[in-house]
Amino acid sequence: MHRVGLKRMAVLLVAGMLAAVGGCEKSNSRLQPTGELLLLSFAENQPLHYRMVSERRTHFDLNGTESTQQSQGQIMTERLEAVMVYTPIEVDPFGLTVIRATCESAKVTRTAFTRRQNDADAMESLPQLSFTLTLTPIGQIEDRSDFERVVQQLGDKAFAQVSPTAGRVKNPDMISDFIAMQSYLWDTVASIDNPAKGVTVGKTWKTRQMLPWPSPVPNPPTRITTFALQDILSDEQGRKAHITSTYAMTGDFLRNIPLAYEGSFQMRGTFGFLRRYQFESIEGGGTQIFNIDTGVLEKDHQKYTLHVGADLALPLGDSKPVLTIEQTISIELLQ
């Protein structure tokens, strides 16, 4: 059977089970899709290659005045580019799918205050590692334990080799960007409220998502992402859903975010002098293209500005640092 037919049957089966629990008299209406089915679909041993790029420009103003001019405050830039390969190794359209993830390449460039950082980023060791993820028929991550193992290994590589008397010193890294992009890959369709009913143009749905953040914090910043199906267009590769997204900050804490580090340590760089971040607001949005016929996310582009207040570890008078982060994230399927 064609893979699109299989994924449709899988979701209708799940919907039928839910309808049976909720009452047989409503089962027929619940089984009838009223829109397009935006469902992930996998073919065993057919890999999907993605280029993932996360880039940010962080402006530090230690005097508490927001500005994007380099003549005021200090500027740090970071960029991660990775090519990831996701290979379905066990596919059950009516159950769970196991995917093996490997990294073909990972490169990080970083500048801070007009000078280049020469220390290798922990993310550049990712090509030496691999992990598996287990997904449900609607794209929700059922088992991420192996991914958590790799995140911890990356975290171990983020610490500098220093004398024992210096304690633990952590270099800057872009591990949180990698963690966030893994969830972005599935979230667009996995967060649809009732996937068996399908989605019509104009439909909106929401989810909570982690934001990449360059400094370890007890509760990583979280946004509420509102997706909207803008249009469905066809080309030689199939029918494609064009989706937009907008963002709003939330104080909600996301559970099950993999932890890269444990214990106490000192941060290198400016973030080592900052404490108690206040994630105040976010401006921006994104666009996604999802191929309905193949069940694959083809593009995800996000661009936003994050406004953050902070305290100095050692207070200097009335100084109240302000950080302005301009972030761009791009995930693209390689043909």
Secondary structure per residue as TSV (DSSP state, phi and psi in degrees):
chain	resnum	aa	ss	phi	psi
A	1	M	-	360.0	146.3
A	2	H	-	-61.3	144.7
A	3	R	H	-60.5	-33.0
A	4	V	H	-66.2	-39.8
A	5	G	H	-64.6	-38.6
A	6	L	H	-63.8	-44.9
A	7	K	H	-67.3	-33.2
A	8	R	H	-65.0	-44.6
A	9	M	H	-62.7	-38.4
A	10	A	H	-61.8	-46.7
A	11	V	H	-69.8	-38.2
A	12	L	H	-64.5	-34.0
A	13	L	H	-64.4	-45.9
A	14	V	H	-61.4	-42.6
A	15	A	H	-63.1	-38.4
A	16	G	H	-62.5	-39.9
A	17	M	H	-63.9	-42.0
A	18	L	H	-66.1	-37.2
A	19	A	H	-66.7	-37.5
A	20	A	H	-62.3	-37.5
A	21	V	H	-69.1	-39.0
A	22	G	H	-82.1	-15.5
A	23	G	-	134.7	129.1
A	24	C	G	-68.8	-28.2
A	25	E	G	-65.7	-19.7
A	26	K	G	-104.7	2.8
A	27	S	H	-66.3	-37.7
A	28	N	H	-64.0	-44.5
A	29	S	H	-67.3	-33.8
A	30	R	H	-70.6	-24.9
A	31	L	T	-84.9	-7.5
A	32	Q	S	-95.9	111.4
A	33	P	-	-63.4	140.2
A	34	T	-	-108.8	-0.2
A	35	G	S	-150.8	-166.7
A	36	E	B	-76.5	137.2
A	37	L	-	-82.7	112.5
A	38	L	-	-98.9	92.3
A	39	L	-	-129.5	139.4
A	40	L	-	-68.3	145.1
A	41	S	-	-139.9	136.4
A	42	F	-	-128.6	145.8
A	43	A	-	-114.8	128.1
A	44	E	T	-57.5	132.6
A	45	N	T	63.9	18.1
A	46	Q	-	-108.3	101.3
A	47	P	-	-72.1	151.1
A	48	L	E	-114.0	125.4
A	49	H	E	-103.4	129.6
A	50	Y	E	-127.3	138.2
A	51	R	E	-95.8	126.1
A	52	M	E	-119.8	125.1
A	53	V	E	-128.8	128.9
A	54	S	E	-126.6	125.1
A	55	E	E	-137.3	134.8
A	56	R	E	-142.8	152.6
A	57	R	E	-123.2	114.0
A	58	T	E	-106.0	121.4
A	59	H	E	-102.4	121.5
A	60	F	E	-101.3	125.7
A	61	D	E	-122.1	103.8
A	62	L	T	-73.9	-11.1
A	63	N	T	-94.0	-5.9
A	64	G	S	92.6	19.9
A	65	T	-	-117.7	120.3
A	66	E	-	-73.5	135.9
A	67	S	-	-160.3	150.6
A	68	T	-	-110.4	9.6
A	69	Q	-	-87.6	131.9
A	70	Q	T	-65.6	-19.1
A	71	S	T	-74.4	-13.3
A	72	Q	S	-118.9	130.3
A	73	G	S	74.6	-159.5
A	74	Q	E	-131.4	152.0
A	75	I	E	-122.4	135.0
A	76	M	E	-127.5	136.3
A	77	T	E	-120.5	145.5
A	78	E	E	-141.1	142.7
A	79	R	E	-145.4	125.3
A	80	L	E	-113.4	127.8
A	81	E	E	-126.7	123.6
A	82	A	E	-134.3	147.9
A	83	V	E	-111.9	115.6
A	84	M	E	-109.0	145.8
A	85	V	E	-121.5	123.6
A	86	Y	E	-113.6	114.4
A	87	T	E	-114.9	115.4
A	88	P	E	-68.2	121.1
A	89	I	E	-107.1	-19.2
A	90	E	E	-141.1	116.6
A	91	V	-	-121.0	122.3
A	92	D	-	-131.0	102.9
A	93	P	T	-62.6	-17.2
A	94	F	T	-102.8	3.1
A	95	G	S	-144.6	-128.5
A	96	L	-	-103.6	148.1
A	97	T	E	-116.1	131.5
A	98	V	E	-104.3	128.0
A	99	I	E	-119.3	133.0
A	100	R	E	-97.4	126.3
A	101	A	E	-108.9	129.0
A	102	T	E	-129.7	159.7
A	103	C	E	-115.4	121.7
A	104	E	E	-79.7	-35.6
A	105	S	E	-159.9	151.5
A	106	A	E	-151.0	125.6
A	107	K	E	-134.8	132.5
A	108	V	E	-120.7	131.8
A	109	T	E	-119.9	142.0
A	110	R	E	-147.4	135.4
A	111	T	E	-126.8	147.7
A	112	A	E	-142.3	117.3
A	113	F	T	56.5	47.8
A	114	T	T	73.2	6.1
A	115	R	E	-126.0	149.7
A	116	R	E	-82.7	140.5
A	117	Q	-	-88.3	127.3
A	118	N	-	-97.0	-17.3
A	119	D	S	-66.6	136.3
A	120	A	-	-68.0	138.6
A	121	D	-	-79.2	144.5
A	122	A	G	-57.5	-29.9
A	123	M	G	-63.9	-22.1
A	124	E	G	-72.5	-7.8
A	125	S	G	-90.7	-1.7
A	126	L	G	-59.6	-36.4
A	127	P	G	-59.4	-15.6
A	128	Q	G	-84.5	-6.3
A	129	L	-	-120.4	163.1
A	130	S	E	-150.1	161.6
A	131	F	E	-154.3	167.1
A	132	T	E	-117.9	152.4
A	133	L	E	-130.0	143.7
A	134	T	E	-114.3	124.3
A	135	L	E	-115.2	149.1
A	136	T	-	-80.8	171.0
A	137	P	T	-59.7	-23.9
A	138	I	T	-100.3	11.1
A	139	G	S	92.0	7.2
A	140	Q	-	-82.7	141.3
A	141	I	E	-76.3	117.4
A	142	E	E	-89.4	-37.4
A	143	D	E	-139.7	116.2
A	144	R	-	-119.4	15.0
A	145	S	H	-60.3	-37.6
A	146	D	H	-71.1	-34.5
A	147	F	H	-63.0	-41.8
A	148	E	H	-61.4	-36.9
A	149	R	H	-60.9	-45.1
A	150	V	H	-67.2	-38.8
A	151	V	H	-60.3	-40.8
A	152	Q	H	-65.6	-38.0
A	153	Q	H	-65.6	-39.8
A	154	L	H	-63.7	-41.4
A	155	G	H	-60.4	-38.3
A	156	D	H	-60.9	-33.5
A	157	K	T	-80.5	-4.8
A	158	A	T	-84.4	-5.4
A	159	F	B	-94.9	139.1
A	160	A	-	-74.4	151.3
A	161	Q	-	-85.8	101.3
A	162	V	-	-128.9	170.2
A	163	S	-	-66.5	149.2
A	164	P	G	-55.6	-31.2
A	165	T	G	-70.3	-18.6
A	166	A	G	-80.7	-10.8
A	167	G	-	76.9	-166.7
A	168	R	-	-89.9	127.5
A	169	V	E	-124.6	122.7
A	170	K	E	-100.8	129.3
A	171	N	-	-75.2	158.9
A	172	P	-	-59.9	147.1
A	173	D	-	-151.8	169.1
A	174	M	-	-118.8	36.2
A	175	I	H	-66.1	-39.6
A	176	S	H	-64.2	-31.7
A	177	D	H	-62.9	-42.8
A	178	F	H	-63.3	-44.3
A	179	I	H	-60.5	-46.2
A	180	A	H	-62.9	-42.7
A	181	M	H	-67.4	-27.3
A	182	Q	H	-64.5	-40.4
A	183	S	H	-73.5	-35.9
A	184	Y	H	-60.2	-29.0
A	185	L	H	-62.3	-30.2
A	186	W	H	-112.4	-19.4
A	187	D	H	-63.0	-33.3
A	188	T	H	-55.8	-44.7
A	189	V	H	-96.8	-29.0
A	190	A	H	-67.3	-19.8
A	191	S	T	-94.6	1.7
A	192	I	-	-63.4	133.4
A	193	D	S	-58.5	-51.6
A	194	N	-	-132.8	84.3
A	195	P	G	-62.1	-26.6
A	196	A	G	-70.1	-21.7
A	197	K	G	-83.3	-14.9
A	198	G	-	80.6	178.0
A	199	V	B	-129.9	135.0
A	200	T	-	-106.5	157.9
A	201	V	T	-58.3	131.2
A	202	G	T	99.4	-14.9
A	203	K	-	-66.6	140.2
A	204	T	E	-122.7	151.9
A	205	W	E	-152.2	158.6
A	206	K	E	-126.5	156.6
A	207	T	E	-154.2	161.6
A	208	R	E	-98.1	136.6
A	209	Q	E	-135.5	144.1
A	210	M	E	-70.5	143.7
A	211	L	-	-104.1	136.6
A	212	P	-	-59.3	138.6
A	213	W	-	-144.4	129.4
A	214	P	S	-77.2	-1.8
A	215	S	S	-128.5	134.6
A	216	P	-	-60.7	131.5
A	217	V	-	-136.9	152.1
A	218	P	S	-58.2	-41.6
A	219	N	S	-121.3	101.0
A	220	P	-	-57.3	146.9
A	221	P	-	-60.3	144.0
A	222	T	E	-129.9	142.0
A	223	R	E	-120.2	155.3
A	224	I	E	-96.7	119.2
A	225	T	E	-101.5	126.2
A	226	T	E	-106.6	114.7
A	227	F	E	-91.8	148.1
A	228	A	E	-140.5	127.9
A	229	L	E	-79.2	111.1
A	230	Q	E	-87.2	-37.5
A	231	D	E	-167.3	162.5
A	232	I	E	-126.4	116.0
A	233	L	E	-120.3	153.0
A	234	S	E	-115.3	143.8
A	235	D	E	-141.1	-168.6
A	236	E	T	-65.3	-15.2
A	237	Q	T	-95.9	-3.9
A	238	G	E	126.3	-174.7
A	239	R	E	-81.7	134.4
A	240	K	E	-127.6	130.1
A	241	A	E	-86.0	125.8
A	242	H	E	-101.5	116.4
A	243	I	E	-121.1	140.4
A	244	T	E	-113.4	161.0
A	245	S	E	-140.6	144.3
A	246	T	E	-126.8	159.0
A	247	Y	E	-127.0	149.6
A	248	A	E	-145.5	141.3
A	249	M	E	-72.7	149.7
A	250	T	E	-140.5	149.9
A	251	G	-	-87.3	0.8
A	252	D	-	-62.5	144.6
A	253	F	-	-101.6	124.1
A	254	L	-	-80.2	130.4
A	255	R	S	-88.6	165.7
A	256	N	-	65.7	24.8
A	257	I	-	-81.2	124.2
A	258	P	-	-57.8	138.5
A	259	L	-	-98.9	125.5
A	260	A	-	-87.9	-24.5
A	261	Y	-	-135.4	153.7
A	262	E	-	-135.7	160.0
A	263	G	S	80.9	-172.2
A	264	S	-	-100.9	148.8
A	265	F	-	-165.4	168.8
A	266	Q	E	-108.3	136.1
A	267	M	E	-85.2	137.1
A	268	R	-	-79.8	151.1
A	269	G	S	86.6	-171.8
A	270	T	G	-59.7	-36.3
A	271	F	G	-63.2	-19.5
A	272	G	G	-70.0	-15.2
A	273	F	G	-103.1	2.8
A	274	L	E	-112.7	150.0
A	275	R	E	-143.6	165.5
A	276	R	E	47.2	67.7
A	277	Y	E	-71.1	141.3
A	278	Q	E	-117.5	108.3
A	279	F	E	-84.6	101.8
A	280	E	E	-90.1	-47.9
A	281	S	E	-157.9	162.3
A	282	I	E	-139.2	141.1
A	283	E	E	-131.6	133.7
A	284	G	E	139.4	-166.4
A	285	G	E	-175.7	-169.4
A	286	G	E	-152.2	173.6
A	287	T	E	-135.2	142.7
A	288	Q	E	-131.4	147.1
A	289	I	E	-123.2	120.5
A	290	F	E	-119.6	124.9
A	291	N	E	-80.6	110.9
A	292	I	T	-66.3	-39.0
A	293	D	T	-72.7	-35.6
A	294	T	T	-95.1	-14.2
A	295	G	T	69.5	37.9
A	296	V	E	-132.3	135.5
A	297	L	E	-73.0	125.2
A	298	E	E	-98.2	-37.0
A	299	K	E	-147.9	145.6
A	300	D	E	-144.9	116.1
A	301	H	E	-123.0	126.7
A	302	Q	E	-127.5	140.1
A	303	K	E	-145.8	125.1
A	304	Y	E	-154.3	164.7
A	305	T	E	-120.0	129.5
A	306	L	E	-112.1	130.1
A	307	H	E	-107.8	125.0
A	308	V	E	-135.4	133.0
A	309	G	E	-98.3	161.3
A	310	A	E	-155.7	167.9
A	311	D	E	-114.4	150.7
A	312	L	E	-80.4	142.3
A	313	A	S	-60.3	-36.9
A	314	L	S	-119.6	101.5
A	315	P	-	-56.1	139.2
A	316	L	-	-120.7	88.2
A	317	G	T	61.8	-130.2
A	318	D	T	-95.5	13.0
A	319	S	-	-62.5	130.0
A	320	K	-	-131.0	96.3
A	321	P	-	-59.5	144.4
A	322	V	E	-127.9	133.0
A	323	L	E	-115.0	135.5
A	324	T	E	-120.8	116.7
A	325	I	E	-111.4	119.4
A	326	E	E	-100.3	113.0
A	327	Q	E	-117.6	136.2
A	328	T	E	-128.6	132.4
A	329	I	E	-129.3	134.2
A	330	S	E	-136.2	127.7
A	331	I	E	-125.3	122.9
A	332	E	E	-137.8	131.3
A	333	L	E	-71.8	129.6
A	334	L	E	-91.6	126.6
A	335	Q	-	-79.6	360.0
